[in-house]
Amino acid sequence: MRLLTVLYDRGAAQLIRAWRRSLHFRVVSVTLVSSTLLVVTFSWLLASQITAAQVGSRLTEAQKQLEQGRSYLEPQFRDRGDAADPGLNGFLRYATALLVPADPTAYYVLLEPTNKDFLKAVKPQSPQIEDTRAAQDAVPADLRQTIEHSRKSAYQYVRADPDGRGERPFIVVGTTVNSAMGQYSLFYLYPLDEQVDSASSVRTTVFVAGLALVLLLALLSALITHLVVGPVRIAARTAQRLSAGLLDQRMEVRGEDDLAALATSFNQMAANLQRQINRLEEMSRLQRRFTSDVSHELRTPLTTVRMAADMLFANREDFDPLAARSAELLQAELDRFEDLLTDLLEISRYDAGFAVLDTEAVDLVPIVNRVVERLRPLADRANVELRTVVPDEPVIAEVDPRRIERVLRNLVGNAVEHGEARPVVVTLADGDGAAAVTVRDHGIGLNTGEDKLVFNRFWRADPSRARQTGGTGLGLSISLEDARLHGGWLEAWGAPQLGAQFRLTVPLRAGDRLLSSPLPLVPEDAEPRLGPIPPDEPSRGVRHAS
């Protein structure tokens, strides 16, 4: 029983899968089911009509014979007014001999009024009935009562064996015959063997023809659907190859019909896409090359300017105040320009696909503490308190320490810049094969949708704000690429007047896949003001994963 259940479930699952995935299967199935219902309904109606016509014809014949018998007997009985007439029996034998139906397979039964259970006359032509009681018993009792009380003709379908040849379907018609001695009952039994056989033959013929028609319709629908779905499947496979990067894939054009027009249009679209993609790739390649070349070419004059600026900055005390201030500004802008060139070179490496990891098993606790300590002077100038929450035990992870430190430096620096003189908390935790660092500030926060833009290159939440750190606008973009290179996540959350929080999550072992993060993205102190967080929106931020 369990095996049958398993097989049934498996078959049902396969049918559902085929129904959902195959247009060909759906069209053929719908055509087959609808045509089957139509053919079955038509066959049933046709067989019913033919059977009803044949049985109706037989009923008309029986009723006509019944009326002829009644019309013959009533005038004869009218002259016989005495039941003690010695010639009555001879008259009955003579009269009933004339009641023999024209159909040799039919029978008649005449019952006298005084004893409805006594069979007075039964006369089949062939074969001769030996047991007349069997023919009488073939007449239903309820039909006798109906005739007796209504004194009208009536009929009924029965299965009977009046001649010992086995039960067969009969139609029994009966009426009353009035006489001076009382009311006789006259019945005719007409067999329906031929009608039943004919109806069975009709049903069989209609069934076979309907089955052949259904199979033909299924074959035609399968053929037509194949002709239509075939090119669509080819187009789908070609589109999949195009999406996989095989831009030279095209559909074969056959004929001049609508499907050929579809294939031609699809090929034109593919050719246009290939030209546009090649053009964009060429432009992107030229842009990357231009950025890389310009960055490299600017290194040489920057080095010369840097040497001169360092000399001026070192001797600024010997200058007048205006010149000294100019030397300080020159030094600061040169630092910012050099950082921009460094970031542009790093971005160009990522764009060109040349960035590689130099992983090693390191403790993340000292890295977090080192980043915080290096940025503490900047936080002091901005009147921002830096706090760290790290485990007492080491958090060992296989990462590139230089890139992880750069990501944390960018995150903490941004938090200090946008912290609005409020505390910034850096938290480290590990668990479930992952390590996570969150950087929480309580500044202006992010508006709706800005958590999806913070990682765009050169994007700023408020361009009008005065900058304290002199960032290049590429820090978060580079941090995102560093996180992706580790197979990790870099996510952002923020809300107006509630601050922001960034979360970096990396696997403890290089190459492992992340399933969850040990730290929540939405800060616990922000949840009461945000309201309950739906289970399907655990972050209310944007996740950038590799």
Solvent accessible surface area in square Angstrom, and as a share of the most:
residue,aa,sasa,rsa
1,M,187,0.84
2,R,204,0.75
3,L,123,0.61
4,L,118,0.59
5,T,64,0.37
6,V,59,0.34
7,L,92,0.46
8,Y,157,0.60
9,D,76,0.39
10,R,137,0.50
11,G,30,0.29
12,A,33,0.26
13,A,45,0.35
14,Q,101,0.45
15,L,110,0.55
16,I,102,0.52
17,R,106,0.39
18,A,35,0.27
19,W,110,0.39
20,R,185,0.68
21,R,190,0.69
22,S,25,0.16
23,L,80,0.40
24,H,45,0.20
25,F,66,0.28
26,R,71,0.26
27,V,56,0.32
28,V,29,0.17
29,S,24,0.15
30,V,84,0.48
31,T,36,0.21
32,L,67,0.34
33,V,89,0.51
34,S,59,0.38
35,S,8,0.05
36,T,52,0.30
37,L,117,0.58
38,L,126,0.62
39,V,16,0.09
40,V,90,0.52
41,T,74,0.43
42,F,122,0.51
43,S,18,0.12
44,W,167,0.59
45,L,86,0.43
46,L,65,0.32
47,A,7,0.06
48,S,43,0.28
49,Q,121,0.54
50,I,53,0.27
51,T,36,0.21
52,A,62,0.48
53,A,67,0.52
54,Q,54,0.24
55,V,25,0.15
56,G,31,0.30
57,S,73,0.47
58,R,28,0.10
59,L,24,0.12
60,T,86,0.50
61,E,71,0.32
62,A,0,0.00
63,Q,76,0.34
64,K,133,0.56
65,Q,24,0.11
66,L,4,0.02
67,E,79,0.35
68,Q,99,0.44
69,G,4,0.03
70,R,63,0.23
71,S,57,0.37
72,Y,60,0.23
73,L,0,0.00
74,E,28,0.12
75,P,60,0.38
76,Q,69,0.31
77,F,0,0.00
78,R,157,0.57
79,D,122,0.63
80,R,71,0.26
81,G,54,0.52
82,D,82,0.43
83,A,73,0.56
84,A,83,0.64
85,D,42,0.22
86,P,133,0.84
87,G,34,0.33
88,L,20,0.10
89,N,81,0.42
90,G,32,0.30
91,F,17,0.07
92,L,6,0.03
93,R,170,0.62
94,Y,139,0.53
95,A,0,0.00
96,T,8,0.05
97,A,52,0.41
98,L,95,0.48
99,L,2,0.01
100,V,29,0.17
101,P,1,0.00
102,A,92,0.71
103,D,19,0.10
104,P,69,0.43
105,T,60,0.35
106,A,0,0.00
107,Y,1,0.00
108,Y,2,0.01
109,V,0,0.00
110,L,0,0.00
111,L,1,0.00
112,E,36,0.16
113,P,33,0.21
114,T,116,0.67
115,N,70,0.36
116,K,55,0.23
117,D,85,0.44
118,F,88,0.37
119,L,17,0.08
120,K,57,0.24
121,A,14,0.11
122,V,20,0.11
123,K,77,0.33
124,P,1,0.01
125,Q,97,0.43
126,S,67,0.43
127,P,60,0.38
128,Q,117,0.52
129,I,12,0.06
130,E,171,0.77
131,D,83,0.43
132,T,60,0.35
133,R,111,0.40
134,A,28,0.21
135,A,0,0.00
136,Q,3,0.01
137,D,96,0.50
138,A,9,0.07
139,V,4,0.02
140,P,22,0.14
141,A,67,0.52
142,D,79,0.41
143,L,6,0.03
144,R,47,0.17
145,Q,104,0.46
146,T,66,0.38
147,I,0,0.00
148,E,83,0.37
149,H,150,0.67
150,S,51,0.33
151,R,166,0.61
152,K,143,0.61
153,S,65,0.42
154,A,26,0.20
155,Y,97,0.37
156,Q,57,0.25
157,Y,106,0.40
158,V,27,0.15
159,R,153,0.56
160,A,11,0.08
161,D,52,0.27
162,P,1,0.01
163,D,29,0.15
164,G,64,0.62
165,R,142,0.52
166,G,32,0.31
167,E,116,0.52
168,R,30,0.11
169,P,26,0.16
170,F,0,0.00
171,I,0,0.00
172,V,0,0.00
173,V,1,0.01
174,G,0,0.00
175,T,5,0.03
176,T,7,0.04
177,V,0,0.00
178,N,85,0.44
179,S,23,0.15
180,A,67,0.52
181,M,37,0.16
182,G,29,0.28
183,Q,27,0.12
184,Y,5,0.02
185,S,6,0.04
186,L,0,0.00
187,F,0,0.00
188,Y,0,0.00
189,L,0,0.00
190,Y,2,0.01
191,P,9,0.05
192,L,9,0.05
193,D,46,0.24
194,E,137,0.61
195,Q,26,0.12
196,V,65,0.37
197,D,95,0.49
198,S,34,0.22
199,A,2,0.02
200,S,45,0.29
201,S,64,0.42
202,V,29,0.16
203,R,116,0.42
204,T,82,0.47
205,T,86,0.50
206,V,18,0.10
207,F,133,0.55
208,V,87,0.50
209,A,59,0.46
210,G,7,0.07
211,L,88,0.44
212,A,58,0.45
213,L,83,0.41
214,V,12,0.07
215,L,107,0.53
216,L,90,0.45
217,L,58,0.29
218,A,16,0.12
219,L,118,0.59
220,L,77,0.38
221,S,12,0.08
222,A,27,0.21
223,L,96,0.48
224,I,104,0.53
225,T,8,0.05
226,H,106,0.47
227,L,105,0.52
228,V,76,0.44
229,V,6,0.04
230,G,15,0.15
231,P,31,0.20
232,V,69,0.39
233,R,101,0.37
234,I,76,0.39
235,A,14,0.11
236,A,48,0.37
237,R,115,0.42
238,T,3,0.02
239,A,42,0.33
240,Q,119,0.53
241,R,98,0.36
242,L,24,0.12
243,S,99,0.64
244,A,83,0.64
245,G,49,0.47
246,L,90,0.45
247,L,31,0.15
248,D,101,0.52
249,Q,52,0.23
250,R,87,0.32
251,M,12,0.05
252,E,118,0.53
253,V,68,0.39
254,R,179,0.65
255,G,62,0.59
256,E,176,0.79
257,D,83,0.43
258,D,122,0.63
259,L,54,0.27
260,A,7,0.05
261,A,57,0.44
262,L,79,0.40
263,A,4,0.03
264,T,53,0.31
265,S,64,0.41
266,F,25,0.10
267,N,26,0.13
268,Q,109,0.49
269,M,91,0.41
270,A,1,0.00
271,A,26,0.20
272,N,69,0.36
273,L,86,0.43
274,Q,45,0.20
275,R,147,0.54
276,Q,92,0.41
277,I,62,0.31
278,N,69,0.35
279,R,139,0.51
280,L,102,0.51
281,E,104,0.47
282,E,74,0.33
283,M,97,0.43
284,S,42,0.27
285,R,103,0.37
286,L,89,0.44
287,Q,123,0.55
288,R,72,0.26
289,R,144,0.53
290,F,138,0.58
291,T,32,0.19
292,S,29,0.19
293,D,64,0.33
294,V,52,0.30
295,S,1,0.00
296,H,104,0.46
297,E,123,0.55
298,L,59,0.29
299,R,75,0.27
300,T,100,0.58
301,P,63,0.40
302,L,12,0.06
303,T,76,0.44
304,T,87,0.51
305,V,66,0.38
306,R,39,0.14
307,M,134,0.60
308,A,49,0.38
309,A,0,0.00
310,D,59,0.31
311,M,119,0.53
312,L,67,0.33
313,F,64,0.27
314,A,77,0.60
315,N,62,0.32
316,R,67,0.25
317,E,154,0.69
318,D,119,0.62
319,F,74,0.31
320,D,85,0.44
321,P,115,0.73
322,L,139,0.69
323,A,39,0.31
324,A,17,0.13
325,R,133,0.48
326,S,58,0.37
327,A,6,0.05
328,E,59,0.26
329,L,88,0.44
330,L,68,0.34
331,Q,32,0.14
332,A,55,0.43
333,E,98,0.44
334,L,14,0.07
335,D,61,0.32
336,R,107,0.39
337,F,75,0.31
338,E,60,0.27
339,D,76,0.39
340,L,50,0.25
341,L,2,0.01
342,T,63,0.37
343,D,27,0.14
344,L,40,0.20
345,L,14,0.07
346,E,9,0.04
347,I,7,0.04
348,S,10,0.06
349,R,107,0.39
350,Y,29,0.11
351,D,53,0.28
352,A,42,0.32
353,G,60,0.58
354,F,150,0.63
355,A,15,0.12
356,V,112,0.64
357,L,55,0.27
358,D,105,0.55
359,T,57,0.33
360,E,93,0.42
361,A,68,0.53
362,V,26,0.15
363,D,38,0.19
364,L,5,0.02
365,V,21,0.12
366,P,62,0.39
367,I,6,0.03
368,V,2,0.01
369,N,55,0.28
370,R,89,0.33
371,V,3,0.02
372,V,1,0.01
373,E,99,0.44
374,R,149,0.54
375,L,23,0.11
376,R,78,0.28
377,P,74,0.46
378,L,26,0.13
379,A,1,0.00
380,D,97,0.50
381,R,180,0.66
382,A,17,0.14
383,N,114,0.58
384,V,7,0.04
385,E,92,0.41
386,L,10,0.05
387,R,110,0.40
388,T,50,0.29
389,V,81,0.47
390,V,45,0.26
391,P,41,0.26
392,D,149,0.77
393,E,125,0.56
394,P,79,0.50
395,V,2,0.01
396,I,95,0.48
397,A,1,0.00
398,E,67,0.30
399,V,0,0.00
400,D,6,0.03
401,P,30,0.19
402,R,132,0.48
403,R,11,0.04
404,I,6,0.03
405,E,19,0.09
406,R,29,0.10
407,V,0,0.00
408,L,3,0.02
409,R,98,0.36
410,N,35,0.18
411,L,2,0.01
412,V,1,0.00
413,G,10,0.10
414,N,42,0.22
415,A,5,0.04
416,V,3,0.02
417,E,12,0.05
418,H,51,0.23
419,G,0,0.00
420,E,74,0.33
421,A,58,0.45
422,R,110,0.40
423,P,39,0.24
424,V,0,0.00
425,V,29,0.17
426,V,2,0.01
427,T,28,0.16
428,L,5,0.03
429,A,23,0.18
430,D,65,0.34
431,G,28,0.27
432,D,135,0.70
433,G,43,0.41
434,A,1,0.00
435,A,1,0.01
436,A,0,0.00
437,V,6,0.03
438,T,8,0.04
439,V,1,0.01
440,R,18,0.07
441,D,6,0.03
442,H,53,0.24
443,G,1,0.01
444,I,59,0.30
445,G,11,0.11
446,L,14,0.07
447,N,86,0.44
448,T,142,0.83
449,G,31,0.30
450,E,27,0.12
451,D,17,0.09
452,K,127,0.54
453,L,72,0.36
454,V,10,0.06
455,F,9,0.04
456,N,72,0.37
457,R,106,0.39
458,F,119,0.49
459,W,69,0.24
460,R,68,0.25
461,A,36,0.28
462,D,51,0.27
463,P,101,0.64
464,S,100,0.65
465,R,54,0.20
466,A,90,0.69
467,R,73,0.27
468,Q,111,0.49
469,T,51,0.29
470,G,26,0.25
471,G,26,0.25
472,T,23,0.13
473,G,24,0.23
474,L,1,0.00
475,G,18,0.17
476,L,25,0.12
477,S,8,0.05
478,I,2,0.01
479,S,0,0.00
480,L,12,0.06
481,E,40,0.18
482,D,1,0.00
483,A,1,0.00
484,R,92,0.33
485,L,56,0.28
486,H,14,0.06
487,G,26,0.25
488,G,0,0.00
489,W,22,0.08
490,L,0,0.00
491,E,0,0.00
492,A,0,0.00
493,W,3,0.01
494,G,15,0.15
495,A,11,0.08
496,P,70,0.44
497,Q,129,0.57
498,L,21,0.10
499,G,0,0.00
500,A,6,0.05
501,Q,12,0.05
502,F,21,0.09
503,R,12,0.05
504,L,3,0.02
505,T,0,0.00
506,V,4,0.03
507,P,3,0.02
508,L,40,0.20
509,R,163,0.59
510,A,52,0.40
511,G,78,0.75
512,D,64,0.33
513,R,210,0.76
514,L,15,0.07
515,L,153,0.76
516,S,51,0.33
517,S,25,0.16
518,P,40,0.25
519,L,25,0.12
520,P,70,0.44
521,L,3,0.02
522,V,2,0.01
523,P,10,0.06
524,E,137,0.61
525,D,80,0.41
526,A,1,0.01
527,E,64,0.29
528,P,108,0.68
529,R,171,0.62
530,L,48,0.24
531,G,24,0.23
532,P,131,0.83
533,I,44,0.22
534,P,54,0.34
535,P,133,0.84
536,D,115,0.60
537,E,87,0.39
538,P,95,0.60
539,S,18,0.11
540,R,77,0.28
541,G,22,0.21
542,V,23,0.13
543,R,114,0.42
544,H,32,0.14
545,A,43,0.33
546,S,96,0.62
